[in-house]
Amino acid sequence: MARFISSGKWKRVQIGSDKTYRGWTISIFLKMELDKFVLNTNSHFQAELQKGNVVHGFHLDRGQRLLDAYNLIFEKIDKLVEEEIKRA
């Protein structure tokens, strides 16, 4: 089910449900730029990783397969976990 989240002139539609991996919550959004005066097709997919109050967001490449996107997300989370371990 899609849910709409307003953030200024951009609208975000969540794609699928949240997933978790190694303590991080994964959300994927379609971000669409809205302009009430011009029909605009500027949009992109964005992944957000959240753990507690820490949020990392990044764009996903156009034409990327979902499996490849999740592999990239898992790699980023693995690096974040390695950094957490080094700081501990």
HTML snippet that shows the backbone in 3Dmol.js (N, CA, C, O; Angstrom):
<script src="https://3Dmol.org/build/3Dmol-min.js"></script>
<div id="view" style="width:600px;height:400px;position:relative"></div>
<script>
const pdb = `
ATOM      1  N   MET A   1       0.847  -1.172   0.000  1.00  0.00           N
ATOM      2  CA  MET A   1       0.000   0.000   0.000  1.00  0.00           C
ATOM      3  C   MET A   1       0.892   1.235   0.000  1.00  0.00           C
ATOM      4  O   MET A   1       1.879   1.279   0.735  1.00  0.00           O
ATOM      5  N   ALA A   2       0.569   2.225  -0.799  1.00  0.00           N
ATOM      6  CA  ALA A   2       1.339   3.466  -0.882  1.00  0.00           C
ATOM      7  C   ALA A   2       0.841   4.450   0.154  1.00  0.00           C
ATOM      8  O   ALA A   2      -0.358   4.539   0.420  1.00  0.00           O
ATOM      9  N   ARG A   3       1.778   5.194   0.742  1.00  0.00           N
ATOM     10  CA  ARG A   3       1.375   6.267   1.648  1.00  0.00           C
ATOM     11  C   ARG A   3       2.078   7.535   1.205  1.00  0.00           C
ATOM     12  O   ARG A   3       3.248   7.501   0.825  1.00  0.00           O
ATOM     13  N   PHE A   4       1.374   8.650   1.252  1.00  0.00           N
ATOM     14  CA  PHE A   4       1.901   9.925   0.794  1.00  0.00           C
ATOM     15  C   PHE A   4       2.467  10.689   1.973  1.00  0.00           C
ATOM     16  O   PHE A   4       1.821  10.816   3.012  1.00  0.00           O
ATOM     17  N   ILE A   5       3.691  11.203   1.805  1.00  0.00           N
ATOM     18  CA  ILE A   5       4.358  11.975   2.842  1.00  0.00           C
ATOM     19  C   ILE A   5       4.820  13.275   2.204  1.00  0.00           C
ATOM     20  O   ILE A   5       5.623  13.257   1.271  1.00  0.00           O
ATOM     21  N   SER A   6       4.327  14.391   2.691  1.00  0.00           N
ATOM     22  CA  SER A   6       4.666  15.681   2.102  1.00  0.00           C
ATOM     23  C   SER A   6       5.989  16.190   2.656  1.00  0.00           C
ATOM     24  O   SER A   6       6.247  16.071   3.853  1.00  0.00           O
ATOM     25  N   SER A   7       6.824  16.753   1.797  1.00  0.00           N
ATOM     26  CA  SER A   7       8.086  17.356   2.231  1.00  0.00           C
ATOM     27  C   SER A   7       8.374  18.570   1.344  1.00  0.00           C
ATOM     28  O   SER A   7       9.340  18.568   0.582  1.00  0.00           O
ATOM     29  N   GLY A   8       7.532  19.608   1.444  1.00  0.00           N
ATOM     30  CA  GLY A   8       7.730  20.798   0.622  1.00  0.00           C
ATOM     31  C   GLY A   8       7.184  20.586  -0.769  1.00  0.00           C
ATOM     32  O   GLY A   8       6.063  20.105  -0.933  1.00  0.00           O
ATOM     33  N   LYS A   9       7.978  20.944  -1.788  1.00  0.00           N
ATOM     34  CA  LYS A   9       7.494  20.796  -3.159  1.00  0.00           C
ATOM     35  C   LYS A   9       7.682  19.383  -3.701  1.00  0.00           C
ATOM     36  O   LYS A   9       7.290  19.100  -4.833  1.00  0.00           O
ATOM     37  N   TRP A  10       8.270  18.504  -2.919  1.00  0.00           N
ATOM     38  CA  TRP A  10       8.417  17.109  -3.305  1.00  0.00           C
ATOM     39  C   TRP A  10       7.383  16.269  -2.565  1.00  0.00           C
ATOM     40  O   TRP A  10       7.113  16.504  -1.387  1.00  0.00           O
ATOM     41  N   LYS A  11       6.819  15.313  -3.242  1.00  0.00           N
ATOM     42  CA  LYS A  11       5.935  14.332  -2.611  1.00  0.00           C
ATOM     43  C   LYS A  11       6.651  12.996  -2.644  1.00  0.00           C
ATOM     44  O   LYS A  11       7.315  12.657  -3.624  1.00  0.00           O
ATOM     45  N   ARG A  12       6.510  12.240  -1.564  1.00  0.00           N
ATOM     46  CA  ARG A  12       7.129  10.926  -1.480  1.00  0.00           C
ATOM     47  C   ARG A  12       6.045   9.867  -1.361  1.00  0.00           C
ATOM     48  O   ARG A  12       5.116   9.995  -0.563  1.00  0.00           O
ATOM     49  N   VAL A  13       6.177   8.829  -2.158  1.00  0.00           N
ATOM     50  CA  VAL A  13       5.275   7.686  -2.089  1.00  0.00           C
ATOM     51  C   VAL A  13       6.141   6.487  -1.715  1.00  0.00           C
ATOM     52  O   VAL A  13       7.083   6.138  -2.426  1.00  0.00           O
ATOM     53  N   GLN A  14       5.802   5.863  -0.584  1.00  0.00           N
ATOM     54  CA  GLN A  14       6.577   4.703  -0.165  1.00  0.00           C
ATOM     55  C   GLN A  14       6.234   3.524  -1.061  1.00  0.00           C
ATOM     56  O   GLN A  14       5.069   3.259  -1.354  1.00  0.00           O
ATOM     57  N   ILE A  15       7.283   2.820  -1.491  1.00  0.00           N
ATOM     58  CA  ILE A  15       7.140   1.648  -2.339  1.00  0.00           C
ATOM     59  C   ILE A  15       7.319   0.414  -1.460  1.00  0.00           C
ATOM     60  O   ILE A  15       8.395   0.201  -0.902  1.00  0.00           O
ATOM     61  N   GLY A  16       6.286  -0.389  -1.335  1.00  0.00           N
ATOM     62  CA  GLY A  16       6.354  -1.582  -0.502  1.00  0.00           C
ATOM     63  C   GLY A  16       6.355  -1.232   0.975  1.00  0.00           C
ATOM     64  O   GLY A  16       6.029  -0.108   1.357  1.00  0.00           O
ATOM     65  N   SER A  17       6.718  -2.186   1.793  1.00  0.00           N
ATOM     66  CA  SER A  17       6.747  -1.973   3.238  1.00  0.00           C
ATOM     67  C   SER A  17       8.190  -1.845   3.705  1.00  0.00           C
ATOM     68  O   SER A  17       9.125  -2.205   2.989  1.00  0.00           O
ATOM     69  N   ASP A  18       8.355  -1.323   4.922  1.00  0.00           N
ATOM     70  CA  ASP A  18       9.681  -1.228   5.511  1.00  0.00           C
ATOM     71  C   ASP A  18      10.259  -2.628   5.704  1.00  0.00           C
ATOM     72  O   ASP A  18       9.538  -3.583   5.992  1.00  0.00           O
ATOM     73  N   LYS A  19      11.562  -2.724   5.540  1.00  0.00           N
ATOM     74  CA  LYS A  19      12.271  -3.974   5.785  1.00  0.00           C
ATOM     75  C   LYS A  19      13.393  -3.681   6.782  1.00  0.00           C
ATOM     76  O   LYS A  19      13.787  -2.525   6.940  1.00  0.00           O
ATOM     77  N   THR A  20      13.903  -4.693   7.446  1.00  0.00           N
ATOM     78  CA  THR A  20      15.012  -4.495   8.368  1.00  0.00           C
ATOM     79  C   THR A  20      16.164  -5.424   8.009  1.00  0.00           C
ATOM     80  O   THR A  20      15.971  -6.533   7.511  1.00  0.00           O
ATOM     81  N   TYR A  21      17.369  -4.929   8.282  1.00  0.00           N
ATOM     82  CA  TYR A  21      18.588  -5.700   8.055  1.00  0.00           C
ATOM     83  C   TYR A  21      19.626  -5.208   9.044  1.00  0.00           C
ATOM     84  O   TYR A  21      19.961  -4.024   9.055  1.00  0.00           O
ATOM     85  N   ARG A  22      20.136  -6.096   9.868  1.00  0.00           N
ATOM     86  CA  ARG A  22      21.184  -5.809  10.850  1.00  0.00           C
ATOM     87  C   ARG A  22      20.840  -4.602  11.734  1.00  0.00           C
ATOM     88  O   ARG A  22      21.708  -3.794  12.063  1.00  0.00           O
ATOM     89  N   GLY A  23      19.568  -4.494  12.110  1.00  0.00           N
ATOM     90  CA  GLY A  23      19.142  -3.432  13.007  1.00  0.00           C
ATOM     91  C   GLY A  23      18.761  -2.135  12.320  1.00  0.00           C
ATOM     92  O   GLY A  23      18.329  -1.196  12.988  1.00  0.00           O
ATOM     93  N   TRP A  24      18.907  -2.054  11.007  1.00  0.00           N
ATOM     94  CA  TRP A  24      18.563  -0.856  10.237  1.00  0.00           C
ATOM     95  C   TRP A  24      17.224  -1.064   9.541  1.00  0.00           C
ATOM     96  O   TRP A  24      16.949  -2.151   9.034  1.00  0.00           O
ATOM     97  N   THR A  25      16.396  -0.033   9.515  1.00  0.00           N
ATOM     98  CA  THR A  25      15.123  -0.080   8.805  1.00  0.00           C
ATOM     99  C   THR A  25      15.346   0.485   7.401  1.00  0.00           C
ATOM    100  O   THR A  25      15.947   1.547   7.239  1.00  0.00           O
ATOM    101  N   ILE A  26      14.859  -0.230   6.397  1.00  0.00           N
ATOM    102  CA  ILE A  26      15.033   0.149   4.990  1.00  0.00           C
ATOM    103  C   ILE A  26      13.681   0.574   4.431  1.00  0.00           C
ATOM    104  O   ILE A  26      12.701  -0.165   4.519  1.00  0.00           O
ATOM    105  N   SER A  27      13.639   1.779   3.851  1.00  0.00           N
ATOM    106  CA  SER A  27      12.437   2.270   3.171  1.00  0.00           C
ATOM    107  C   SER A  27      12.836   2.746   1.785  1.00  0.00           C
ATOM    108  O   SER A  27      13.892   3.353   1.609  1.00  0.00           O
ATOM    109  N   ILE A  28      11.989   2.470   0.803  1.00  0.00           N
ATOM    110  CA  ILE A  28      12.225   2.951  -0.560  1.00  0.00           C
ATOM    111  C   ILE A  28      11.044   3.824  -0.955  1.00  0.00           C
ATOM    112  O   ILE A  28       9.886   3.442  -0.786  1.00  0.00           O
ATOM    113  N   PHE A  29      11.357   5.010  -1.485  1.00  0.00           N
ATOM    114  CA  PHE A  29      10.346   5.984  -1.868  1.00  0.00           C
ATOM    115  C   PHE A  29      10.505   6.380  -3.322  1.00  0.00           C
ATOM    116  O   PHE A  29      11.611   6.374  -3.862  1.00  0.00           O
ATOM    117  N   LEU A  30       9.388   6.725  -3.953  1.00  0.00           N
ATOM    118  CA  LEU A  30       9.398   7.436  -5.225  1.00  0.00           C
ATOM    119  C   LEU A  30       9.180   8.890  -4.874  1.00  0.00           C
ATOM    120  O   LEU A  30       8.146   9.248  -4.310  1.00  0.00           O
ATOM    121  N   LYS A  31      10.156   9.743  -5.206  1.00  0.00           N
ATOM    122  CA  LYS A  31      10.038  11.174  -4.924  1.00  0.00           C
ATOM    123  C   LYS A  31       9.652  11.889  -6.218  1.00  0.00           C
ATOM    124  O   LYS A  31      10.309  11.738  -7.248  1.00  0.00           O
ATOM    125  N   MET A  32       8.570  12.672  -6.146  1.00  0.00           N
ATOM    126  CA  MET A  32       8.068  13.387  -7.319  1.00  0.00           C
ATOM    127  C   MET A  32       8.056  14.880  -7.022  1.00  0.00           C
ATOM    128  O   MET A  32       7.563  15.314  -5.981  1.00  0.00           O
ATOM    129  N   GLU A  33       8.602  15.655  -7.945  1.00  0.00           N
ATOM    130  CA  GLU A  33       8.603  17.101  -7.786  1.00  0.00           C
ATOM    131  C   GLU A  33       7.264  17.648  -8.275  1.00  0.00           C
ATOM    132  O   GLU A  33       6.823  17.329  -9.379  1.00  0.00           O
ATOM    133  N   LEU A  34       6.626  18.465  -7.457  1.00  0.00           N
ATOM    134  CA  LEU A  34       5.326  19.017  -7.799  1.00  0.00           C
ATOM    135  C   LEU A  34       5.430  20.530  -7.990  1.00  0.00           C
ATOM    136  O   LEU A  34       6.065  21.227  -7.199  1.00  0.00           O
ATOM    137  N   ASP A  35       4.813  21.006  -9.022  1.00  0.00           N
ATOM    138  CA  ASP A  35       4.763  22.438  -9.305  1.00  0.00           C
ATOM    139  C   ASP A  35       3.349  22.737  -9.790  1.00  0.00           C
ATOM    140  O   ASP A  35       2.914  22.182 -10.800  1.00  0.00           O
ATOM    141  N   LYS A  36       2.632  23.600  -9.089  1.00  0.00           N
ATOM    142  CA  LYS A  36       1.235  23.838  -9.448  1.00  0.00           C
ATOM    143  C   LYS A  36       1.074  24.615 -10.742  1.00  0.00           C
ATOM    144  O   LYS A  36      -0.041  24.720 -11.253  1.00  0.00           O
ATOM    145  N   PHE A  37       2.160  25.168 -11.294  1.00  0.00           N
ATOM    146  CA  PHE A  37       2.073  25.950 -12.525  1.00  0.00           C
ATOM    147  C   PHE A  37       2.567  25.191 -13.759  1.00  0.00           C
ATOM    148  O   PHE A  37       2.253  25.577 -14.885  1.00  0.00           O
ATOM    149  N   VAL A  38       3.334  24.119 -13.559  1.00  0.00           N
ATOM    150  CA  VAL A  38       3.939  23.392 -14.680  1.00  0.00           C
ATOM    151  C   VAL A  38       3.770  21.897 -14.439  1.00  0.00           C
ATOM    152  O   VAL A  38       3.987  21.416 -13.327  1.00  0.00           O
ATOM    153  N   LEU A  39       3.384  21.167 -15.474  1.00  0.00           N
ATOM    154  CA  LEU A  39       3.376  19.712 -15.369  1.00  0.00           C
ATOM    155  C   LEU A  39       4.830  19.251 -15.394  1.00  0.00           C
ATOM    156  O   LEU A  39       5.556  19.534 -16.347  1.00  0.00           O
ATOM    157  N   ASN A  40       5.244  18.561 -14.378  1.00  0.00           N
ATOM    158  CA  ASN A  40       6.641  18.209 -14.230  1.00  0.00           C
ATOM    159  C   ASN A  40       6.770  16.699 -14.051  1.00  0.00           C
ATOM    160  O   ASN A  40       5.993  16.087 -13.319  1.00  0.00           O
ATOM    161  N   THR A  41       7.744  16.109 -14.716  1.00  0.00           N
ATOM    162  CA  THR A  41       7.963  14.673 -14.582  1.00  0.00           C
ATOM    163  C   THR A  41       9.269  14.368 -13.849  1.00  0.00           C
ATOM    164  O   THR A  41       9.768  13.244 -13.924  1.00  0.00           O
ATOM    165  N   ASN A  42       9.825  15.344 -13.148  1.00  0.00           N
ATOM    166  CA  ASN A  42      11.069  15.122 -12.426  1.00  0.00           C
ATOM    167  C   ASN A  42      10.801  14.219 -11.224  1.00  0.00           C
ATOM    168  O   ASN A  42      10.130  14.628 -10.276  1.00  0.00           O
ATOM    169  N   SER A  43      11.316  13.009 -11.259  1.00  0.00           N
ATOM    170  CA  SER A  43      11.113  12.077 -10.160  1.00  0.00           C
ATOM    171  C   SER A  43      12.302  11.132 -10.091  1.00  0.00           C
ATOM    172  O   SER A  43      13.037  10.963 -11.064  1.00  0.00           O
ATOM    173  N   HIS A  44      12.478  10.525  -8.939  1.00  0.00           N
ATOM    174  CA  HIS A  44      13.534   9.538  -8.749  1.00  0.00           C
ATOM    175  C   HIS A  44      13.185   8.658  -7.551  1.00  0.00           C
ATOM    176  O   HIS A  44      12.349   9.009  -6.718  1.00  0.00           O
ATOM    177  N   PHE A  45      13.845   7.513  -7.490  1.00  0.00           N
ATOM    178  CA  PHE A  45      13.684   6.624  -6.351  1.00  0.00           C
ATOM    179  C   PHE A  45      14.756   6.939  -5.319  1.00  0.00           C
ATOM    180  O   PHE A  45      15.893   7.257  -5.666  1.00  0.00           O
ATOM    181  N   GLN A  46      14.381   6.847  -4.053  1.00  0.00           N
ATOM    182  CA  GLN A  46      15.308   7.132  -2.971  1.00  0.00           C
ATOM    183  C   GLN A  46      15.187   6.043  -1.917  1.00  0.00           C
ATOM    184  O   GLN A  46      14.087   5.600  -1.586  1.00  0.00           O
ATOM    185  N   ALA A  47      16.330   5.618  -1.395  1.00  0.00           N
ATOM    186  CA  ALA A  47      16.353   4.665  -0.287  1.00  0.00           C
ATOM    187  C   ALA A  47      16.709   5.426   0.978  1.00  0.00           C
ATOM    188  O   ALA A  47      17.534   6.339   0.952  1.00  0.00           O
ATOM    189  N   GLU A  48      16.087   5.048   2.079  1.00  0.00           N
ATOM    190  CA  GLU A  48      16.422   5.628   3.374  1.00  0.00           C
ATOM    191  C   GLU A  48      16.702   4.498   4.346  1.00  0.00           C
ATOM    192  O   GLU A  48      15.948   3.529   4.441  1.00  0.00           O
ATOM    193  N   LEU A  49      17.805   4.646   5.066  1.00  0.00           N
ATOM    194  CA  LEU A  49      18.205   3.691   6.088  1.00  0.00           C
ATOM    195  C   LEU A  49      18.102   4.402   7.420  1.00  0.00           C
ATOM    196  O   LEU A  49      18.637   5.500   7.576  1.00  0.00           O
ATOM    197  N   GLN A  50      17.427   3.801   8.383  1.00  0.00           N
ATOM    198  CA  GLN A  50      17.229   4.457   9.667  1.00  0.00           C
ATOM    199  C   GLN A  50      17.521   3.502  10.813  1.00  0.00           C
ATOM    200  O   GLN A  50      17.122   2.338  10.807  1.00  0.00           O
ATOM    201  N   LYS A  51      18.236   4.043  11.803  1.00  0.00           N
ATOM    202  CA  LYS A  51      18.494   3.311  13.039  1.00  0.00           C
ATOM    203  C   LYS A  51      18.493   4.345  14.151  1.00  0.00           C
ATOM    204  O   LYS A  51      19.397   5.176  14.238  1.00  0.00           O
ATOM    205  N   GLY A  52      17.481   4.292  14.995  1.00  0.00           N
ATOM    206  CA  GLY A  52      17.348   5.309  16.038  1.00  0.00           C
ATOM    207  C   GLY A  52      17.106   6.669  15.408  1.00  0.00           C
ATOM    208  O   GLY A  52      16.208   6.829  14.581  1.00  0.00           O
ATOM    209  N   ASN A  53      17.915   7.654  15.802  1.00  0.00           N
ATOM    210  CA  ASN A  53      17.784   9.008  15.250  1.00  0.00           C
ATOM    211  C   ASN A  53      18.657   9.242  14.031  1.00  0.00           C
ATOM    212  O   ASN A  53      18.683  10.352  13.500  1.00  0.00           O
ATOM    213  N   VAL A  54      19.371   8.224  13.574  1.00  0.00           N
ATOM    214  CA  VAL A  54      20.281   8.352  12.432  1.00  0.00           C
ATOM    215  C   VAL A  54      19.558   7.912  11.164  1.00  0.00           C
ATOM    216  O   VAL A  54      18.988   6.823  11.106  1.00  0.00           O
ATOM    217  N   VAL A  55      19.590   8.781  10.141  1.00  0.00           N
ATOM    218  CA  VAL A  55      18.962   8.462   8.851  1.00  0.00           C
ATOM    219  C   VAL A  55      19.965   8.743   7.740  1.00  0.00           C
ATOM    220  O   VAL A  55      20.556   9.822   7.689  1.00  0.00           O
ATOM    221  N   HIS A  56      20.155   7.776   6.854  1.00  0.00           N
ATOM    222  CA  HIS A  56      20.982   7.937   5.665  1.00  0.00           C
ATOM    223  C   HIS A  56      20.064   7.775   4.458  1.00  0.00           C
ATOM    224  O   HIS A  56      19.363   6.769   4.344  1.00  0.00           O
ATOM    225  N   GLY A  57      20.064   8.759   3.556  1.00  0.00           N
ATOM    226  CA  GLY A  57      19.253   8.686   2.345  1.00  0.00           C
ATOM    227  C   GLY A  57      20.124   8.838   1.115  1.00  0.00           C
ATOM    228  O   GLY A  57      21.112   9.571   1.135  1.00  0.00           O
ATOM    229  N   PHE A  58      19.760   8.146   0.043  1.00  0.00           N
ATOM    230  CA  PHE A  58      20.509   8.255  -1.205  1.00  0.00           C
ATOM    231  C   PHE A  58      19.618   7.864  -2.373  1.00  0.00           C
ATOM    232  O   PHE A  58      18.685   7.074  -2.229  1.00  0.00           O
ATOM    233  N   HIS A  59      19.929   8.441  -3.547  1.00  0.00           N
ATOM    234  CA  HIS A  59      19.165   8.147  -4.764  1.00  0.00           C
ATOM    235  C   HIS A  59      19.547   6.781  -5.306  1.00  0.00           C
ATOM    236  O   HIS A  59      20.686   6.336  -5.169  1.00  0.00           O
ATOM    237  N   LEU A  60      18.586   6.134  -5.915  1.00  0.00           N
ATOM    238  CA  LEU A  60      18.827   4.888  -6.630  1.00  0.00           C
ATOM    239  C   LEU A  60      18.875   5.198  -8.119  1.00  0.00           C
ATOM    240  O   LEU A  60      18.134   6.052  -8.606  1.00  0.00           O
ATOM    241  N   ASP A  61      19.744   4.507  -8.836  1.00  0.00           N
ATOM    242  CA  ASP A  61      19.918   4.762 -10.271  1.00  0.00           C
ATOM    243  C   ASP A  61      18.678   4.384 -11.060  1.00  0.00           C
ATOM    244  O   ASP A  61      18.000   3.404 -10.752  1.00  0.00           O
ATOM    245  N   ARG A  62      18.392   5.181 -12.086  1.00  0.00           N
ATOM    246  CA  ARG A  62      17.282   4.861 -12.992  1.00  0.00           C
ATOM    247  C   ARG A  62      17.583   3.566 -13.733  1.00  0.00           C
ATOM    248  O   ARG A  62      18.721   3.321 -14.135  1.00  0.00           O
ATOM    249  N   GLY A  63      16.573   2.753 -13.910  1.00  0.00           N
ATOM    250  CA  GLY A  63      16.726   1.504 -14.646  1.00  0.00           C
ATOM    251  C   GLY A  63      17.380   0.397 -13.843  1.00  0.00           C
ATOM    252  O   GLY A  63      17.615  -0.692 -14.365  1.00  0.00           O
ATOM    253  N   GLN A  64      17.677   0.662 -12.581  1.00  0.00           N
ATOM    254  CA  GLN A  64      18.311  -0.344 -11.734  1.00  0.00           C
ATOM    255  C   GLN A  64      17.289  -1.407 -11.345  1.00  0.00           C
ATOM    256  O   GLN A  64      16.147  -1.086 -11.017  1.00  0.00           O
ATOM    257  N   ARG A  65      17.696  -2.661 -11.381  1.00  0.00           N
ATOM    258  CA  ARG A  65      16.800  -3.732 -10.949  1.00  0.00           C
ATOM    259  C   ARG A  65      16.649  -3.673  -9.437  1.00  0.00           C
ATOM    260  O   ARG A  65      17.577  -3.273  -8.733  1.00  0.00           O
ATOM    261  N   LEU A  66      15.490  -4.068  -8.937  1.00  0.00           N
ATOM    262  CA  LEU A  66      15.221  -4.023  -7.508  1.00  0.00           C
ATOM    263  C   LEU A  66      16.220  -4.883  -6.734  1.00  0.00           C
ATOM    264  O   LEU A  66      16.677  -4.489  -5.662  1.00  0.00           O
ATOM    265  N   LEU A  67      16.557  -6.048  -7.269  1.00  0.00           N
ATOM    266  CA  LEU A  67      17.529  -6.922  -6.613  1.00  0.00           C
ATOM    267  C   LEU A  67      18.878  -6.214  -6.480  1.00  0.00           C
ATOM    268  O   LEU A  67      19.517  -6.293  -5.430  1.00  0.00           O
ATOM    269  N   ASP A  68      19.313  -5.526  -7.533  1.00  0.00           N
ATOM    270  CA  ASP A  68      20.580  -4.786  -7.478  1.00  0.00           C
ATOM    271  C   ASP A  68      20.512  -3.649  -6.474  1.00  0.00           C
ATOM    272  O   ASP A  68      21.487  -3.377  -5.773  1.00  0.00           O
ATOM    273  N   ALA A  69      19.362  -2.983  -6.400  1.00  0.00           N
ATOM    274  CA  ALA A  69      19.191  -1.895  -5.434  1.00  0.00           C
ATOM    275  C   ALA A  69      19.309  -2.431  -4.008  1.00  0.00           C
ATOM    276  O   ALA A  69      19.981  -1.822  -3.175  1.00  0.00           O
ATOM    277  N   TYR A  70      18.674  -3.546  -3.721  1.00  0.00           N
ATOM    278  CA  TYR A  70      18.764  -4.117  -2.378  1.00  0.00           C
ATOM    279  C   TYR A  70      20.180  -4.601  -2.072  1.00  0.00           C
ATOM    280  O   TYR A  70      20.633  -4.473  -0.934  1.00  0.00           O
ATOM    281  N   ASN A  71      20.884  -5.147  -3.050  1.00  0.00           N
ATOM    282  CA  ASN A  71      22.276  -5.546  -2.822  1.00  0.00           C
ATOM    283  C   ASN A  71      23.125  -4.328  -2.453  1.00  0.00           C
ATOM    284  O   ASN A  71      23.966  -4.406  -1.557  1.00  0.00           O
ATOM    285  N   LEU A  72      22.908  -3.203  -3.140  1.00  0.00           N
ATOM    286  CA  LEU A  72      23.617  -1.961  -2.824  1.00  0.00           C
ATOM    287  C   LEU A  72      23.270  -1.499  -1.408  1.00  0.00           C
ATOM    288  O   LEU A  72      24.151  -1.092  -0.652  1.00  0.00           O
ATOM    289  N   ILE A  73      22.002  -1.564  -1.057  1.00  0.00           N
ATOM    290  CA  ILE A  73      21.550  -1.157   0.276  1.00  0.00           C
ATOM    291  C   ILE A  73      22.195  -2.043   1.342  1.00  0.00           C
ATOM    292  O   ILE A  73      22.668  -1.534   2.358  1.00  0.00           O
ATOM    293  N   PHE A  74      22.219  -3.348   1.126  1.00  0.00           N
ATOM    294  CA  PHE A  74      22.821  -4.267   2.101  1.00  0.00           C
ATOM    295  C   PHE A  74      24.318  -3.979   2.264  1.00  0.00           C
ATOM    296  O   PHE A  74      24.842  -4.045   3.375  1.00  0.00           O
ATOM    297  N   GLU A  75      25.009  -3.659   1.160  1.00  0.00           N
ATOM    298  CA  GLU A  75      26.434  -3.317   1.238  1.00  0.00           C
ATOM    299  C   GLU A  75      26.642  -2.054   2.070  1.00  0.00           C
ATOM    300  O   GLU A  75      27.558  -1.993   2.890  1.00  0.00           O
ATOM    301  N   LYS A  76      25.788  -1.042   1.859  1.00  0.00           N
ATOM    302  CA  LYS A  76      25.899   0.192   2.638  1.00  0.00           C
ATOM    303  C   LYS A  76      25.663  -0.067   4.122  1.00  0.00           C
ATOM    304  O   LYS A  76      26.367   0.479   4.972  1.00  0.00           O
ATOM    305  N   ILE A  77      24.681  -0.894   4.430  1.00  0.00           N
ATOM    306  CA  ILE A  77      24.415  -1.217   5.834  1.00  0.00           C
ATOM    307  C   ILE A  77      25.589  -1.982   6.428  1.00  0.00           C
ATOM    308  O   ILE A  77      25.974  -1.719   7.568  1.00  0.00           O
ATOM    309  N   ASP A  78      26.168  -2.922   5.687  1.00  0.00           N
ATOM    310  CA  ASP A  78      27.335  -3.658   6.184  1.00  0.00           C
ATOM    311  C   ASP A  78      28.466  -2.695   6.535  1.00  0.00           C
ATOM    312  O   ASP A  78      29.128  -2.873   7.558  1.00  0.00           O
ATOM    313  N   LYS A  79      28.700  -1.677   5.703  1.00  0.00           N
ATOM    314  CA  LYS A  79      29.744  -0.679   5.980  1.00  0.00           C
ATOM    315  C   LYS A  79      29.401   0.142   7.218  1.00  0.00           C
ATOM    316  O   LYS A  79      30.279   0.443   8.027  1.00  0.00           O
ATOM    317  N   LEU A  80      28.120   0.508   7.370  1.00  0.00           N
ATOM    318  CA  LEU A  80      27.707   1.265   8.559  1.00  0.00           C
ATOM    319  C   LEU A  80      27.902   0.445   9.829  1.00  0.00           C
ATOM    320  O   LEU A  80      28.320   0.982  10.855  1.00  0.00           O
ATOM    321  N   VAL A  81      27.604  -0.844   9.767  1.00  0.00           N
ATOM    322  CA  VAL A  81      27.787  -1.721  10.929  1.00  0.00           C
ATOM    323  C   VAL A  81      29.276  -1.860  11.252  1.00  0.00           C
ATOM    324  O   VAL A  81      29.656  -1.856  12.422  1.00  0.00           O
ATOM    325  N   GLU A  82      30.123  -1.982  10.218  1.00  0.00           N
ATOM    326  CA  GLU A  82      31.573  -2.056  10.442  1.00  0.00           C
ATOM    327  C   GLU A  82      32.059  -0.780  11.143  1.00  0.00           C
ATOM    328  O   GLU A  82      32.871  -0.858  12.065  1.00  0.00           O
ATOM    329  N   GLU A  83      31.572   0.391  10.715  1.00  0.00           N
ATOM    330  CA  GLU A  83      31.952   1.653  11.362  1.00  0.00           C
ATOM    331  C   GLU A  83      31.499   1.675  12.816  1.00  0.00           C
ATOM    332  O   GLU A  83      32.235   2.143  13.685  1.00  0.00           O
ATOM    333  N   GLU A  84      30.284   1.169  13.095  1.00  0.00           N
ATOM    334  CA  GLU A  84      29.794   1.099  14.468  1.00  0.00           C
ATOM    335  C   GLU A  84      30.699   0.228  15.342  1.00  0.00           C
ATOM    336  O   GLU A  84      30.994   0.572  16.487  1.00  0.00           O
ATOM    337  N   ILE A  85      31.128  -0.891  14.788  1.00  0.00           N
ATOM    338  CA  ILE A  85      31.990  -1.817  15.539  1.00  0.00           C
ATOM    339  C   ILE A  85      33.339  -1.154  15.817  1.00  0.00           C
ATOM    340  O   ILE A  85      33.873  -1.298  16.917  1.00  0.00           O
ATOM    341  N   LYS A  86      33.899  -0.435  14.848  1.00  0.00           N
ATOM    342  CA  LYS A  86      35.192   0.244  15.038  1.00  0.00           C
ATOM    343  C   LYS A  86      35.111   1.299  16.129  1.00  0.00           C
ATOM    344  O   LYS A  86      36.060   1.479  16.891  1.00  0.00           O
ATOM    345  N   ARG A  87      33.966   2.011  16.210  1.00  0.00           N
ATOM    346  CA  ARG A  87      33.804   3.061  17.212  1.00  0.00           C
ATOM    347  C   ARG A  87      33.567   2.507  18.609  1.00  0.00           C
ATOM    348  O   ARG A  87      33.802   3.194  19.603  1.00  0.00           O
ATOM    349  N   ALA A  88      33.101   1.265  18.684  1.00  0.00           N
ATOM    350  CA  ALA A  88      32.770   0.681  20.005  1.00  0.00           C
ATOM    351  C   ALA A  88      34.009   0.215  20.751  1.00  0.00           C
ATOM    352  O   ALA A  88      33.902  -0.295  21.867  1.00  0.00           O
TER     353      ALA A  88
END
`;
const viewer = $3Dmol.createViewer("view");
viewer.addModel(pdb, "pdb");
viewer.setStyle({}, {cartoon: {color: "spectrum"}});
viewer.zoomTo();
viewer.render();
</script>
